[in-house]
């Protein structure tokens, strides 16, 4: 299903395809008409995608077909060995992780995992982790430290799960612990926001030396819908909330919250996952290269300095 | 007859004048409490033990040794996002500042607690529901760093509806900043006691409030990650009795003790004396 603002583009694309088909089968020369239509399509695309509102970006960040953590791991890395469980309570499918190889280097990876269909989304709780998911992530951070492997985290969650079981098992406690654990890593740590960066549940695996974000991903303290429900008393005002929250990649770059924007192919990552993966890989390797010369203590201090400086106030 | 009428009238006037000023109704047991009694009892209902909300200034008075508190906070909030919802953020800030009588939702300073050199940081619910934006995050961080420099213990009293929406991702980053700062303290083996009061939720719980050496909670306080309303909407069920209250958290292993406010200072002082490196070799 196309997004609302994608519909005119899809309609025009369908029309062009239909005309091309007719031209081919009938032998009628429609090259003039097709040329005009293709120009209009290009214009329509640039009008739509060069001026995306923040709310439209949020929709792109949630679009079905957008690369998920497992897609990215599969596309960028080899020898992926998935590791499961928190060794305390259970396995949380909303968070995936394990060992893998990136351009010959062995790394530890973790990420929120959205389902690629409804059935998988239910299994993965729509990428909303319980405390077990964060404990699994912390276990993987331990592993990265012990074996001196770079730690790579992929962020894509609407937020940590707000439910009774999660509260009973200390959701707030594990998020705080995971933030602290990741901050203490003595290896290079990169966090990449792939789609949704929903509040504390995202930040729990977001304490990287470098924080990267895909062009249309968002990252904020609250989702636009929840913010609208509280401040406007109407979740339907989400578009206004998205604007006010300044949650887009360019906003976050100017505030110093992210270090690098990873470009998405025209129309968004879901339109061309392969090109998206190539861009992620390039950015990830460049960020890792920047950290290559830093020793374990320096990596810790680099992360401390990075987050210490965030905030705006008057003296 | 005339005398009786006079009496009646005076009593009626007396009630109208006296009740709102001198008497407070306990929200839990409905008892009418003489306001002075409530104050000397640290805003704990003498009838049922319910803990009413205590102002940040009263908290300092209660926890810091008399005459030792020296304020270190005073940063003012900015409007980095130009945030406007139904009104502009600076307008809201002005109103909160007037209501709370301070620039943002925190006050803190150097003091001694039971004789132990400390930094005491207290959040203020009267300012925007104790929400955490850049100022709260920066003051907490500076307080912790100061304690690390001067070999002081840290005591933080949390009361917060969570991170402040009007500073969006910058508020979120305060969770990381404050949590990272605690490493400076731990590296020097200086104790940190976190006191959770009603309510402590969201980004404050999920950062510095939850990773202390010792976590104490006041009785009956609402403490959690997600607020009860959000959880109810998500699961579409009624929440169990006592859910997310201090006693529930104690039962689930998340806090060390639920401490009556009237014993809080004594408990905090005892912990600090037991843990602070400078007091290790002292008797008593």
Interface residues (C-beta under 8 A of the other chain):
Chain A: X160 X161 X162 X163 X164 X166 X167 X168 X169 X170 X171 X172 X173 X175 X176 X177 X179 X180 X183 X184 X199 X200 X203 X206 X207 X219 X220 X221 X222 X226 X227 X230 X231 X232 X240 X241 X244 X245 X246 X247 X251 X252 X255 X257 X303 X304 X307 X308 X310 X311 X312 X313 X314 X315
Chain B: X75 X76 X77 X78 X80 X81 X83 X84 X85 X86 X134 X135 X137 X138 X141 X163 X164 X165 X167 X168 X169 X170 X171 X172 X173 X174 X175 X176 X177 X179 X180 X181 X182 X183 X202 X203 X205 X206 X207 X208 X209 X210 X211 X224 X225 X226 X230 X231 X234 X235 X239 X240 X243 X244 X252 X253 X254
